[in-house]
Amino acid sequence: MKDVVKSSGNPAPQGRPRRRRRNLSLYYLMLFLICAGIFLVLSRTVLFNIKEYTVTGNSIYSADQILNAGGLHEGRNMYGINLDRTAEKIKDKLIYLESVTLRRKLPDKFIVEVTEAQAFACCEYEGSRYAVITKNGRYLETEQLGARAGLILVTGMQLKNVALGEDFESEDETKKEIILELFEAISETCDGKITSIDITDRTNITMKYDDRIDIDFGSSLDYEYKLRYITAIIEENLSPEDEGEIIYHSAAAGASFIKKEDLEAVNQPQDPPSSDGSETSDGGSVEN
């Protein structure tokens, strides 16, 4: 005989547990999204309101001036502040700030770190006006009637579109690139020693060192090497009292120094010969 096995009841449908699991996953996802939304709303309204500001790196501007420039005040929600946009807003209003960094410190503190701009050079423009710029070429002051003492005086730049807080521009873009490279090299090699730069002819740049030594720098080619070489000559071979002119020839020929008295002797106009053919001397005509 063949055994017959009877089943008890109807078999459970196979798809129901999977459907339950999908429903639970959807439920948890919706619950998570609702909680996240509530937290987001609270974080921008009730939670994380600022109770304390810390401002560092400032000496020119007060903490209140910096905070007011960015619209920062106690009670403001820290996550309602766009960090990049607020930093730019502060920089635009306060010219003497080079950089501004904003940081949140949970739960209720806000940190403002600033780096103040340093005046590096004074550029002549439009014949008789002067503009103070940073090492990176941003205008700090314009429309000045005289050069500011203690800064490098730059002539021959052909500035255009001079405006406070903006980066300086030149009619000759190559001059702009050259002067910024020279600023960087001067800052690293002989900071505070170069007192003037004339870049009227960018193939024949001249400088003055310590207001006592003229430098015929030539073109900007190998500017960093030339600046280090010339600085080494002045600091190692010349005395602090020496005055005159350094002419850079080439990497192979080096440079030569001419003392001030020798330059004056060369440039001294010669007395014309006397009417009787004899030469004159410092004392006047020479008698026969």
Residue, then its C-alpha position, 0 to 999 in steps of 0.5 A: m500500500k502507498d501511505v498517504v500523508k495528510s496536511s493540516g490546514n492551508p500552507a502559509p503564503q511565502g511572501r508575507p514575512r518579506r512584506r512585513r520586513r519591507n514595511l518595517s524598513l519603510y517605517y524606520l526610514m520615515l521615523f528617522l527622516i521625521c526625527a532628522g527634520i525635527f533636529l534640523v529645525l531645532s538646531r537652527t532655532v532653539l539649539f546652538n544659539i551663540k552665547e560667547y564670541t572669541v576674537t583672536g589676532n586683532s590689534i587694529y580693529s576691536a573685537d566689536q568692530i569685527l563682530n559688527a562687520g559680520g552681523l555677529h551677535e549673541g543669541r544668533n544661531m551658529y548654524g544659521i551663519n554661512l561661514d565663507r560668506t560672513a568671512e568675506k563680508i568682514k574682509d570687505k568692510l575692514i580693509y586691514l584684514e588679510s584673512v578671516t576664519l570662522r569656527r563653531k565650538l559646540p554647544d554655544k561658542f563661536i570663534v573668529e580668527v583674523t590675520e591683519a594685513q601689513a602695508f608692504a609698499c607704496c606705489e606711485y600712480e598718475g604722476s603724483r598720487y600714491a597707493v599703499i599695498t600689501k605684499n600680495g598686492r591688495y590696496l590698503e590706502t589710495e589717493q595719498l599725496g606723498a609716499r609713506a616712510g618705511l615702505i618700499l617706494v615703487t615707481g613705473m608700475q602703470l597702475k589702473n583701476v585703483a580701489l580700496g580693498e581690491d588687488f592692484e592691476s597694471e597696464d602691463e600684466t607682466k610688471k604685476e607678476i614681476i613685482l609680486e615675485l620681487f616682493e616675495a623674494i625681498s621678504e625672504t632675503c632682505d626684508g626691510k632693506i630695499t627702500s625703492i624699486d623702479i620698474t619703468d623698464r622691466t628689462n632694466i629694473t633698478m633698486k635702492y638698498d638701505d637708501r645708500i646703494d643703488i642696484d642695477f638689477g637688470s631684467s627679472l630673469d633669475y630674480e631670486y638668485k640675483l637678489r640673494y647674490i647682491t645681498a650677500i655682497i652688501e652684507e659680507n663685503l661692504s661696510p655699513e657706511d659704504e655708499g655707491e652702486i652695484i651693477y649686476h653683469s651675469a651669473a658668470a661675470g658676477a657684479s661690481f661695486i662702484k663707490k660713491e666718490d668714484l661715481e662722482a669723479v666720473n660724472q664731474p664735468q670737466d673744465p673747458p680749456s682756457s683761451d690760450g690753450s692751457e688747461t684750467s685746474d680747481g684753482g682756475s686757469v694755469e699761468n705760463 
